[in-house]
Amino acid sequence: MSALGTLEDLPLDYRQGLTARNLVPLWPNLRAALPYGIPLRRTRPILWRYADVRPQLLEAGRLTPIEKAERRVLVLANPGLGLDNMQATPSIYIGMQLILPSETAPNHKHSPSAVRFVVEGDGGFTIVEGEKCPMEPGDLILTPSGLWHEHGHAGTGPVVWMDALDLPMVYALEASYCIEGTPQQARNEADASQTRYRRAGLVPYAAVTRPRANYPLVRFPWREVREALGSLAAVTPRGEAVRLAYVNPETGGECMPILGFSAIELRPGESVRLPRHSASSVINVVDGSGTVEIDGVSLAFEQFDTMAVPTHAEVRLENASATRPAHLFVVDDAPMQRKLGFYELFG
Ligand code: 1HN
């Protein structure tokens, strides 16, 4: 492996001739584009403390009426990727959204896919294609590409949720755009997690013979995720991660095309290593506290904190409590990487 030639190796008039013709030599840039062994990662392993985010978000609530914001959001921007680029990781957009009592965030649909993961507050709701989804802390609500969605708040006190979008991908493809809508008429019916897709392993009979629905379930209530994690914890050897994936109940596959979602229970005193893989991820702390070590960087986490994990990273999670479990919600871009054929699980 000899060192590759640099730009400076080339005569100035040749370089100027290339530039004038919109041509660029590959070899001075080849190793940066294609490093040996492990990708170049500008994404920094960092943590946003909710104790820092919350006051800023409430201040935004005082400073900016919802009509002036459409969506009142503070974006969790990874400094390694440039604060202007709205990337928590190269593929994942993360924002913290605040809605105050009686406010509405108007109906729209767009090409990026979004999910909401509720942090705090009661009385918030999202209407997705006429399906009214209550937003209770820990609930996951999907608003996939092209589906109408609007938010409202019928309770008291602030409601905050984490938005996760595949926006950086869709934007990079110059395919990101939005269409405004008029307010939806919500159906007078509970969301599908309470009716048609009430239990894992059971789907409406007709679903077996017709083509699979893309988004049959758009709300995953935390109450049920938490209970399922507890049951899984009871049969999982210690040191092995207690982890559930959010899936499409009709296909058993990932519930969104680009981003994937999972929930982890760290048992009291438990420390687990996550399998190293080629996906980047974001972790939100549902409850509990502990330490995360990302590629040797140690970060202490508390409830509602959010962390960015670069691609190919070594991750170890430790529950600080010897008596209570801790719960984490994970977003990653593994579904997209799998579809594109370069996902790797190193174990
Ligand atoms: C969006 O549609 C929402 O619907 C929130 O709540 C954040 C960030 C970028 C693009 C679209 C929402 C968003 C967004």
Boltz pocket constraint, residues with backbone or C-beta under 6 A from the ligand:
constraints:
  - pocket:
      binder: B
      contacts: [[A, 71], [A, 73], [A, 95], [A, 97], [A, 105], [A, 110], [A, 112], [A, 114], [A, 149], [A, 151], [A, 163], [A, 165], [A, 167]]
      max_distance: 6.0
